Amino acid sequence: MKVIGIIGGLSYESTSQYYLDINKISMKKLGGYNKLEIIIISVNLDDIMAYANKDEWHKITSIFINTAMRLEKMGADFIVIPCNSFHIVADNVQQAVNVPILNIIDCVGSHIQALGFSKIALLGSKFTMENEFYHQRLHNHFNILTMMPDAEERDKLHSIILNELCLGIFLNKSKNFVKKLCKKMREQYGCQAIILGCTELPMILHQDEINIPLVPTTDVHAEYIVKFAMKTEQEELQRAFFHYSSIGGYYGYSRIL
């Protein structure tokens, strides 16, 4: 089985949730006390956010490349970025390492396709909602149309994520805002389901609290991570399609499972 490498600290809340989910899922699949091997290197989120707020994505790319290369040298067979927003630099990081990055957007796209949905609301940070990387990848690879809230709602959701959820603060008024936003996206925009496109959002809203289908990206990603880690080399060759960059090596997966 493959060793999982995680670029952690984006935030500590989501990183810890990934660790818990991966271990719970793998123990259920493997039985007993068996678990998958995980290597985590945490980065300083304060530095990362400072660069993100100034659109200095090249500096974030450099930090992620350095961390990914360290994970690869430590024996990671593939790498995970447990954050939707920072997948904005995932393709650039992928070009710098020789092991695959299991892209969260591909996992989400495959999951939504399996559910039979084609028009989805995307909720997350402003980095995720307002940049094109998430929308384009879902559309180009999976023919999924994504809608997002209006500007004022995006600002409020962004504030909830950064100033509350990333700090381990969970308020009922924020939960209610997210629930109302989900209902609005279905009723006014005709969205078939809601992507909780921030790995902290599933901590504040669960499927049993709302009658609109949710796509909790943390849960979806964790399931795919375990499945990919348990795949044999022969299964990968039979079922995965690789995109190669001009310099060679893995560029990402258009289909993971």
Long-range contacts (C-beta under 8 A, 24 or more apart in sequence): 1-36, 1-37, 1-229, 1-230, 2-36, 2-77, 2-78, 2-228, 2-229, 2-230, 2-231, 3-36, 3-37, 3-38, 3-39, 3-75, 3-76, 3-77, 3-229, 4-36, 4-37, 4-38, 4-39, 4-76, 4-77, 4-78, 4-80, 4-225, 4-229, 5-38, 5-39, 5-40, 5-41, 5-68, 5-71, 5-72, 5-74, 5-76, 5-77, 5-78, 5-79, 5-80, 5-99, 6-38, 6-39, 6-40, 6-41, 6-71, 6-79, 6-80, 6-82, 7-41, 7-43, 7-64, 7-67, 7-68, 7-71, 7-79, 7-80, 7-81, 7-82, 8-40, 8-41, 8-42, 8-43, 8-82, 9-42, 9-43, 9-44, 9-45, 10-43, 10-45, 10-48, 10-81, 10-82, 10-83, 10-86, 10-199, 11-45, 11-83, 11-165, 11-166, 11-167, 11-200, 12-42, 12-45, 13-165, 13-166, 13-168, 13-200, 13-203, 14-82, 14-83, 14-199, 14-200, 14-218, 15-40, 15-42, 15-82, 17-199, 17-202, 17-203, 17-218, 18-80, 18-82, 18-199, 18-218, 18-221, 18-222, 18-225, 21-218, 21-219, 21-222, 22-222, 22-225, 22-226, 25-222, 25-223, 25-226, 26-226, 26-229, 26-230, 29-226, 29-230, 36-226, 36-229, 36-230, 39-71, 39-74, 39-75, 39-76, 41-67, 41-70, 41-71, 43-67, 45-166, 48-86, 49-162, 52-85, 52-86, 52-127, 57-88, 57-89, 60-86, 60-89, 61-89, 61-92, 61-93, 64-89, 64-93, 65-92, 65-93, 65-96, 65-97, 68-93, 68-96, 68-97, 68-101, 69-96, 69-97, 72-97, 72-98, 72-99, 77-229, 78-102, 78-228, 78-229, 80-221, 80-225, 82-199, 82-218, 82-221, 83-199, 84-124, 84-125, 84-128, 84-134, 84-197, 84-198, 84-199, 84-217, 85-124, 85-125, 85-127, 85-128, 85-198, 86-127, 87-133, 87-134, 88-127, 88-128, 88-131, 88-133, 90-252, 91-251, 91-252, 94-245, 94-250, 94-251, 94-252, 95-245, 95-247, 95-249, 95-251, 97-249, 97-250, 98-249, 98-250, 99-250, 100-250, 100-252, 100-253, 101-250, 101-252, 102-221, 102-224, 102-225, 102-228, 102-253, 102-256, 103-137, 103-252, 103-253, 104-217, 104-220, 104-221, 105-133, 105-134, 105-137, 105-138, 105-141, 106-137, 106-141, 106-252, 106-253, 106-254, 106-255, 106-256, 107-217, 107-220, 107-221, 107-223, 107-224, 107-256, 108-138, 108-195, 108-197, 108-215, 108-217, 108-220, 108-221, 109-137, 109-138, 109-141, 109-142, 109-144, 110-142, 110-224, 110-255, 110-256, 110-257, 111-215, 111-220, 111-224, 112-138, 112-142, 112-144, 112-193, 112-195, 112-215, 113-142, 113-144, 115-193, 115-213, 115-215, 117-144, 117-192, 117-193, 117-213, 118-143, 118-144, 118-145, 118-192, 119-144, 119-145, 119-147, 119-189, 119-190, 119-191, 119-192, 120-144, 120-145, 120-146, 120-147, 120-191, 120-192, 120-193, 120-194, 120-195, 120-215, 121-146, 121-147, 121-148, 121-149, 121-182, 121-185, 121-186, 121-189, 121-191, 121-193, 121-194, 121-195, 122-146, 122-147, 122-148, 122-195, 122-197, 123-148, 123-149, 123-157, 123-178, 123-181, 123-182, 123-185, 123-194, 123-195, 123-196, 123-197, 123-198, 123-201, 124-157, 124-161, 124-195, 124-196, 124-197, 124-198, 124-201, 125-157, 125-158, 125-161, 125-162, 125-198, 126-154, 126-155, 126-158, 128-197, 128-198, 129-154, 129-157, 129-197, 130-154, 134-197, 141-254, 146-195, 147-185, 147-189, 147-191, 149-181, 149-184, 149-185, 153-181, 157-181, 161-198, 161-200, 161-201, 165-198, 165-200, 165-201, 165-203, 165-204, 166-200, 170-203, 170-204, 174-204, 175-204, 175-205, 175-209, 178-204, 178-205, 179-205, 179-209, 179-210, 182-210, 182-212, 182-214, 183-210, 183-212, 186-212, 224-256, 224-257, 227-256, 227-257, 228-256, 228-257
